[in-house]
């Protein structure tokens, strides 16, 4: 049987979409690299969102793949919970 070469996926940006993509690739055992121009993930939420900001959708609609929020998390997630 012929060996299949697996490429490494490049994910540009470590925001919610980039992290969701990484979670899905991890579950499929597909190698990836995330590049982010800022010094942290979700930098817009960490540095440019006001402190009292909450997501306007229920937590069940905002979960990253394979990373459910704990039952104790409020329905509408405050900024500090989202960036954790």
Biotite code that builds the C-alpha atoms (Angstrom):
import biotite.structure as struc

atoms = struc.array([
    struc.Atom([0.000, 0.000, 0.000], chain_id="A", res_id=1, res_name="UNK", atom_name="CA", element="C"),
    struc.Atom([1.320, 3.448, -0.924], chain_id="A", res_id=2, res_name="UNK", atom_name="CA", element="C"),
    struc.Atom([2.115, 5.837, 1.941], chain_id="A", res_id=3, res_name="UNK", atom_name="CA", element="C"),
    struc.Atom([0.151, 9.074, 1.927], chain_id="A", res_id=4, res_name="UNK", atom_name="CA", element="C"),
    struc.Atom([2.086, 12.234, 2.697], chain_id="A", res_id=5, res_name="UNK", atom_name="CA", element="C"),
    struc.Atom([0.255, 14.576, 5.051], chain_id="A", res_id=6, res_name="UNK", atom_name="CA", element="C"),
    struc.Atom([0.766, 18.318, 4.736], chain_id="A", res_id=7, res_name="UNK", atom_name="CA", element="C"),
    struc.Atom([0.756, 20.701, 7.680], chain_id="A", res_id=8, res_name="UNK", atom_name="CA", element="C"),
    struc.Atom([-2.151, 23.161, 7.568], chain_id="A", res_id=9, res_name="UNK", atom_name="CA", element="C"),
    struc.Atom([-1.453, 26.868, 8.089], chain_id="A", res_id=10, res_name="UNK", atom_name="CA", element="C"),
    struc.Atom([-4.099, 28.708, 10.132], chain_id="A", res_id=11, res_name="UNK", atom_name="CA", element="C"),
    struc.Atom([-3.830, 32.480, 9.856], chain_id="A", res_id=12, res_name="UNK", atom_name="CA", element="C"),
    struc.Atom([-5.166, 34.149, 12.998], chain_id="A", res_id=13, res_name="UNK", atom_name="CA", element="C"),
    struc.Atom([-5.759, 32.864, 16.529], chain_id="A", res_id=14, res_name="UNK", atom_name="CA", element="C"),
    struc.Atom([-9.197, 34.380, 16.954], chain_id="A", res_id=15, res_name="UNK", atom_name="CA", element="C"),
    struc.Atom([-12.338, 32.292, 17.516], chain_id="A", res_id=16, res_name="UNK", atom_name="CA", element="C"),
    struc.Atom([-12.419, 30.961, 13.924], chain_id="A", res_id=17, res_name="UNK", atom_name="CA", element="C"),
    struc.Atom([-8.739, 30.025, 13.951], chain_id="A", res_id=18, res_name="UNK", atom_name="CA", element="C"),
    struc.Atom([-9.058, 28.286, 17.318], chain_id="A", res_id=19, res_name="UNK", atom_name="CA", element="C"),
    struc.Atom([-12.195, 26.431, 16.156], chain_id="A", res_id=20, res_name="UNK", atom_name="CA", element="C"),
    struc.Atom([-10.324, 25.244, 13.073], chain_id="A", res_id=21, res_name="UNK", atom_name="CA", element="C"),
    struc.Atom([-7.410, 24.090, 15.231], chain_id="A", res_id=22, res_name="UNK", atom_name="CA", element="C"),
    struc.Atom([-9.758, 22.163, 17.544], chain_id="A", res_id=23, res_name="UNK", atom_name="CA", element="C"),
    struc.Atom([-11.316, 20.328, 14.596], chain_id="A", res_id=24, res_name="UNK", atom_name="CA", element="C"),
    struc.Atom([-7.937, 19.524, 13.056], chain_id="A", res_id=25, res_name="UNK", atom_name="CA", element="C"),
    struc.Atom([-6.688, 18.230, 16.416], chain_id="A", res_id=26, res_name="UNK", atom_name="CA", element="C"),
    struc.Atom([-9.635, 15.823, 16.640], chain_id="A", res_id=27, res_name="UNK", atom_name="CA", element="C"),
    struc.Atom([-8.736, 14.528, 13.155], chain_id="A", res_id=28, res_name="UNK", atom_name="CA", element="C"),
    struc.Atom([-5.006, 14.239, 14.020], chain_id="A", res_id=29, res_name="UNK", atom_name="CA", element="C"),
    struc.Atom([-4.124, 16.661, 11.221], chain_id="A", res_id=30, res_name="UNK", atom_name="CA", element="C"),
    struc.Atom([-0.997, 18.745, 11.904], chain_id="A", res_id=31, res_name="UNK", atom_name="CA", element="C"),
    struc.Atom([-1.292, 22.518, 11.810], chain_id="A", res_id=32, res_name="UNK", atom_name="CA", element="C"),
    struc.Atom([0.501, 25.734, 12.666], chain_id="A", res_id=33, res_name="UNK", atom_name="CA", element="C"),
    struc.Atom([-1.311, 28.854, 13.869], chain_id="A", res_id=34, res_name="UNK", atom_name="CA", element="C"),
    struc.Atom([0.238, 32.226, 13.090], chain_id="A", res_id=35, res_name="UNK", atom_name="CA", element="C"),
    struc.Atom([-1.017, 35.326, 14.876], chain_id="A", res_id=36, res_name="UNK", atom_name="CA", element="C"),
    struc.Atom([0.347, 38.857, 14.532], chain_id="A", res_id=37, res_name="UNK", atom_name="CA", element="C"),
    struc.Atom([-0.578, 39.767, 18.118], chain_id="A", res_id=38, res_name="UNK", atom_name="CA", element="C"),
    struc.Atom([1.061, 38.343, 21.243], chain_id="A", res_id=39, res_name="UNK", atom_name="CA", element="C"),
    struc.Atom([-2.051, 36.415, 22.349], chain_id="A", res_id=40, res_name="UNK", atom_name="CA", element="C"),
    struc.Atom([-5.122, 34.619, 21.037], chain_id="A", res_id=41, res_name="UNK", atom_name="CA", element="C"),
    struc.Atom([-8.438, 36.480, 20.666], chain_id="A", res_id=42, res_name="UNK", atom_name="CA", element="C"),
    struc.Atom([-6.590, 39.803, 20.860], chain_id="A", res_id=43, res_name="UNK", atom_name="CA", element="C"),
    struc.Atom([-9.590, 41.888, 19.767], chain_id="A", res_id=44, res_name="UNK", atom_name="CA", element="C"),
    struc.Atom([-11.590, 40.505, 22.688], chain_id="A", res_id=45, res_name="UNK", atom_name="CA", element="C"),
    struc.Atom([-8.702, 40.902, 25.134], chain_id="A", res_id=46, res_name="UNK", atom_name="CA", element="C"),
    struc.Atom([-7.542, 44.408, 24.224], chain_id="A", res_id=47, res_name="UNK", atom_name="CA", element="C"),
    struc.Atom([-10.235, 46.222, 22.275], chain_id="A", res_id=48, res_name="UNK", atom_name="CA", element="C"),
    struc.Atom([-13.534, 45.149, 23.843], chain_id="A", res_id=49, res_name="UNK", atom_name="CA", element="C"),
    struc.Atom([-14.967, 47.072, 26.756], chain_id="A", res_id=50, res_name="UNK", atom_name="CA", element="C"),
    struc.Atom([-15.033, 45.346, 30.162], chain_id="A", res_id=51, res_name="UNK", atom_name="CA", element="C"),
    struc.Atom([-18.812, 44.939, 30.469], chain_id="A", res_id=52, res_name="UNK", atom_name="CA", element="C"),
    struc.Atom([-19.194, 43.353, 27.023], chain_id="A", res_id=53, res_name="UNK", atom_name="CA", element="C"),
    struc.Atom([-21.235, 40.126, 26.848], chain_id="A", res_id=54, res_name="UNK", atom_name="CA", element="C"),
    struc.Atom([-21.918, 37.867, 23.903], chain_id="A", res_id=55, res_name="UNK", atom_name="CA", element="C"),
    struc.Atom([-25.381, 38.505, 22.485], chain_id="A", res_id=56, res_name="UNK", atom_name="CA", element="C"),
    struc.Atom([-26.002, 34.811, 21.731], chain_id="A", res_id=57, res_name="UNK", atom_name="CA", element="C"),
    struc.Atom([-26.513, 32.027, 24.255], chain_id="A", res_id=58, res_name="UNK", atom_name="CA", element="C"),
    struc.Atom([-23.373, 30.116, 25.237], chain_id="A", res_id=59, res_name="UNK", atom_name="CA", element="C"),
    struc.Atom([-24.542, 26.980, 23.418], chain_id="A", res_id=60, res_name="UNK", atom_name="CA", element="C"),
    struc.Atom([-24.338, 28.907, 20.137], chain_id="A", res_id=61, res_name="UNK", atom_name="CA", element="C"),
    struc.Atom([-20.871, 30.301, 20.874], chain_id="A", res_id=62, res_name="UNK", atom_name="CA", element="C"),
    struc.Atom([-18.932, 27.220, 21.942], chain_id="A", res_id=63, res_name="UNK", atom_name="CA", element="C"),
    struc.Atom([-15.794, 26.280, 20.092], chain_id="A", res_id=64, res_name="UNK", atom_name="CA", element="C"),
    struc.Atom([-15.788, 22.738, 18.679], chain_id="A", res_id=65, res_name="UNK", atom_name="CA", element="C"),
    struc.Atom([-14.945, 20.119, 21.327], chain_id="A", res_id=66, res_name="UNK", atom_name="CA", element="C"),
    struc.Atom([-14.770, 22.831, 24.032], chain_id="A", res_id=67, res_name="UNK", atom_name="CA", element="C"),
    struc.Atom([-18.142, 23.122, 25.744], chain_id="A", res_id=68, res_name="UNK", atom_name="CA", element="C"),
    struc.Atom([-18.587, 25.765, 28.420], chain_id="A", res_id=69, res_name="UNK", atom_name="CA", element="C"),
    struc.Atom([-19.074, 24.478, 31.985], chain_id="A", res_id=70, res_name="UNK", atom_name="CA", element="C"),
    struc.Atom([-22.659, 24.416, 33.273], chain_id="A", res_id=71, res_name="UNK", atom_name="CA", element="C"),
    struc.Atom([-21.723, 27.193, 35.716], chain_id="A", res_id=72, res_name="UNK", atom_name="CA", element="C"),
    struc.Atom([-20.989, 29.627, 32.857], chain_id="A", res_id=73, res_name="UNK", atom_name="CA", element="C"),
    struc.Atom([-23.710, 32.293, 32.496], chain_id="A", res_id=74, res_name="UNK", atom_name="CA", element="C"),
    struc.Atom([-26.030, 31.951, 29.487], chain_id="A", res_id=75, res_name="UNK", atom_name="CA", element="C"),
    struc.Atom([-24.703, 35.202, 28.000], chain_id="A", res_id=76, res_name="UNK", atom_name="CA", element="C"),
    struc.Atom([-20.961, 34.987, 28.404], chain_id="A", res_id=77, res_name="UNK", atom_name="CA", element="C"),
    struc.Atom([-19.057, 37.982, 29.777], chain_id="A", res_id=78, res_name="UNK", atom_name="CA", element="C"),
    struc.Atom([-15.906, 39.045, 27.923], chain_id="A", res_id=79, res_name="UNK", atom_name="CA", element="C"),
    struc.Atom([-13.534, 37.683, 30.565], chain_id="A", res_id=80, res_name="UNK", atom_name="CA", element="C"),
    struc.Atom([-15.100, 34.191, 30.363], chain_id="A", res_id=81, res_name="UNK", atom_name="CA", element="C"),
    struc.Atom([-14.975, 34.221, 26.571], chain_id="A", res_id=82, res_name="UNK", atom_name="CA", element="C"),
    struc.Atom([-11.265, 35.014, 26.352], chain_id="A", res_id=83, res_name="UNK", atom_name="CA", element="C"),
    struc.Atom([-10.335, 32.345, 28.919], chain_id="A", res_id=84, res_name="UNK", atom_name="CA", element="C"),
])
